[in-house]
């Protein structure tokens, strides 16, 4: 089965949960019926999308029935009680294996919930299944295809989370981002997504990288935000971090006064149609009275661009050092399970010294300082969320980025800055996101600005 | 078998490795013979000390033989090639289970090395066995007894690591500290120990707490330091941290100009003999021309004391929030495996809100600022490493601190500051350490000052 859909921001109908919840309370719908509709969509779309590693249909039905009872008693546990959700298969779940897209972890089943999974269950959400990740969250692709065109990549590493939300199988899925793993697949599959401030959502047992973040993919800004806050109120951010600030009420649209455009190392790689779509959107934003700051108009913006000019390679060096011991463990026993990108990272890590790593840390810190300096110059920064719409899988197989170029999404990982992508553009019938990036802890503000952009008819 | 030894800093002969290594190179000793002597000591002392959970004698012999070959070929891998070492059983080892002192993890065997274990093996060290930890590194005691008196506590949570080094079974053992878990057992068992700057040694998979640190217990300052640096050069610090700074050459003794004495909440709980021994030591230090700054003589020191006045409770609150989701996982399936201190922490965590946690983070940050302010007032801070020598197990069973009062050792955990304890005092024939605590990244400097103290005949 092959799927080709034409994406249009104006007519796209994403799956939402907050709307259905009103009907749960009113008694005209319920969590079990909602789940069954999700399962029907899964049955129809999954043969082409291949976004799930494991589905726990019976467990989900039991959880949905319990939710129905809570609503009937007038006691839902949270704003996401009864919401079916997908969990990236890097994250541990007590009732399903956690295989991380890597044969070395085949059958790995620690039988415990990661922090955010525990929080989701405590909030009454329904943990429906595990979504496909590239191997160990790196670049080697899994089987998943794009929700809008099965010949195209879903992006990575949160391939499944991006695709199952894009295909309306679930309203929300959890992803994670080390380089560009939430914002990019979200863009490719017409998701909203929040990659929060570093440390904003508790990573649980998987803390091995100083640039990794948990992120939330959703069909709507409201579901994205409410899921984030319901998790953070229960499991917090990473140890020692305050967690995403905000209430469960989704931020209202915020019209910014001034937005700075960051280009990053991805700018020269943009295709003409994507660049044109973005420039047209910028003109539309400016026409509504928002000042747009471009390269050359601000010394501080130029300084940031210089500091992120080598963003991807710098991130890869940091990650390679930080994972070299765990990759060495795997290589020793299961070398054959490592794909080309992981082998390359292992080699890169082995070639680095502690002093190299320390120098990379200083470069990253310097880039973060340049971001902070922009606080007085703009309300937020914007850019495309990817170098263009999802490429054809056959076109990028065997390249350095077999799930798509990471450069636009890598910036917020390096900076630890909050970023929200909103699916406001279509290029050649495929979705393309615009991302809003802010200062640390501006998660609510960038969400509000992204909501304003989504309402501003930019397409 | 019962052991009662009388400790005297002047006559105590700890087991050292760096001295033997010279003989390995000279060919008059070798790693296999050294290991066999360790195993003889273990056979003699372990029936009373009970410091090991698992011993891998055959694996250690093979590793020792390989080390012998490397020395024979003139190619040792590092300064710790051939060194037998114990690993606290919170830390994963590919060839032994990791049961964390908790029946919920009975048989847990992930078959991979944690970052520092991997680094130790890469440096040629011999991972001899896993040492007893209190349950999950908290307060509920295991079977281990004090190396100098089997009726007394070895301290915790690094109970086994402290005791096996104190009993000369191995020259070095790895511990970890969340509240007072390295410095206290080291003091009780006459170890040297370094609890490094926060993030200084890679914690590997166990990153669940923002106050946890890996530490190194040793019979000598040189072995302590060289082991630290050999690990850090290979596995670094925690992700995103620069790791302990310094070369493999152990710091030379550093005579300080000015030392500030911190009292902490433990001061009123000191027994008269320990207080007298400490005051006598301070007088001896002053007599050698070092200025001693006491409470009341410095406003900044007073400000620090106020900021750490609630150190233990503040630390417990932070930890309780940070571990509530993982304890909830265990409680759900294995409630009967949780001892009283873990149940109490679970209850405490459940009663806290995210805002409570954020307020505790701010208090901790404020305390760290007070420490930083002291940088211009003194070269380092000193204090006792514990409230006195190891208490009798029967006297503290069922109390809030069943492995001894944590207050003196908790300070460096809260502050994330480097601390070294040196076994320079004896009280009633039992060891008592003096700790030197410094500014962040002053690990080498506090080690050097501790070496000077050790040479200064304070006892």
Interface residues (C-beta under 8 A of the other chain):
Chain A: X94 X111 X112 X113 X115 X118 X119 X202 X204 X205 X207 X208 X209 X210 X211 X232 X233 X234 X235 X236 X238 X239 X240 X241 X242 X243 X321 X322 X325 X326 X328 X329 X330 X333 X354 X357 X358 X361
Chain B: X94 X111 X112 X113 X115 X118 X119 X202 X204 X205 X207 X208 X209 X210 X211 X232 X233 X234 X235 X236 X238 X239 X240 X241 X242 X243 X321 X322 X325 X326 X328 X329 X330 X333 X354 X357 X358 X361
